[in-house]
Amino acid sequence: MDKDQFPFLDADDPHFQHARALSLSVGAIRRAQGKCNPHDFPVGSLEWHFAIEDFAGDVLRALMDETEGVDMQVGERPRD
């Protein structure tokens, strides 16, 4: 793979570093809360799919800076 073709794979890219930091932070918080993370299960298993969906919801909550009362399905947008 060429970095010019896939710039998002460049570990020196600030966007990649921010995304990685967010992922690690959410994973650590989930672990402290006693929740499972996607990497705890075999890729493609039913448990993995549930963990991915729950993890994505936690990432959305972290990005939206909402800590309570967030009940949004992945793919939905908040309405003004």
VEXKE-996897 format. One record per residue (C-alpha): y, z, x; residue number from 1; residue in three letters. Coordinates in steps of 0.02 Angstrom, whole numbers. Layout:
# VEXKE-996897
ATOM     py     pz     px resi resn
ATOM      Y      Z      X  NUM  ala
...
# end
This chain:
# VEXKE-996897
ATOM     py     pz     px resi resn
ATOM      0      0      0    1  met
ATOM    170    -46     61    2  asp
ATOM    315     76     41    3  lys
ATOM    427    -69    -10    4  asp
ATOM    312   -107   -156    5  gln
ATOM    289     74   -208    6  phe
ATOM    445    172   -157    7  pro
ATOM    396    317   -270    8  phe
ATOM    251    354   -152    9  leu
ATOM    372    395    -11   10  asp
ATOM    360    583     18   11  ala
ATOM    534    580     97   12  asp
ATOM    614    518    -64   13  asp
ATOM    720    657   -144   14  pro
ATOM    658    610   -318   15  his
ATOM    478    630   -262   16  phe
ATOM    520    798   -182   17  gln
ATOM    605    861   -340   18  his
ATOM    460    804   -449   19  ala
ATOM    335    886   -331   20  arg
ATOM    434   1049   -330   21  ala
ATOM    441   1049   -520   22  leu
ATOM    254   1017   -531   23  ser
ATOM    214   1157   -408   24  leu
ATOM    333   1277   -497   25  ser
ATOM    261   1242   -669   26  val
ATOM     85   1258   -598   27  gly
ATOM    125   1427   -518   28  ala
ATOM    207   1493   -677   29  ile
ATOM     58   1436   -780   30  arg
ATOM    -61   1521   -659   31  arg
ATOM     40   1683   -671   32  ala
ATOM     30   1670   -861   33  gln
ATOM   -158   1653   -852   34  gly
ATOM   -157   1471   -908   35  lys
ATOM   -266   1336   -832   36  cys
ATOM   -195   1189   -737   37  asn
ATOM   -260   1010   -746   38  pro
ATOM   -333   1018   -570   39  his
ATOM   -449   1160   -629   40  asp
ATOM   -556   1032   -721   41  phe
ATOM   -644    869   -680   42  pro
ATOM   -529    721   -710   43  val
ATOM   -564    641   -877   44  gly
ATOM   -655    791   -953   45  ser
ATOM   -603    855  -1124   46  leu
ATOM   -534   1014  -1045   47  glu
ATOM   -433    911   -921   48  trp
ATOM   -353    812  -1064   49  his
ATOM   -304    973  -1153   50  phe
ATOM   -236   1048   -992   51  ala
ATOM   -136    889   -955   52  ile
ATOM    -56    893  -1128   53  glu
ATOM    -14   1079  -1113   54  asp
ATOM     51   1055   -935   55  phe
ATOM    162    911   -992   56  ala
ATOM    234   1020  -1129   57  gly
ATOM    277   1153  -1000   58  asp
ATOM    360   1023   -889   59  val
ATOM    464    963  -1037   60  leu
ATOM    516   1141  -1076   61  arg
ATOM    566   1167   -894   62  ala
ATOM    667   1006   -893   63  leu
ATOM    753   1047  -1057   64  met
ATOM    785   1227  -1000   65  asp
ATOM    717   1293  -1164   66  glu
ATOM    614   1451  -1156   67  thr
ATOM    588   1495  -1339   68  glu
ATOM    561   1403  -1500   69  gly
ATOM    510   1237  -1424   70  val
ATOM    375   1156  -1529   71  asp
ATOM    380    973  -1481   72  met
ATOM    239    850  -1463   73  gln
ATOM    236    739  -1309   74  val
ATOM    330    579  -1349   75  gly
ATOM    446    657  -1477   76  glu
ATOM    633    671  -1449   77  arg
ATOM    742    812  -1511   78  pro
ATOM    860    760  -1648   79  arg
ATOM   1044    802  -1641   80  asp
# end
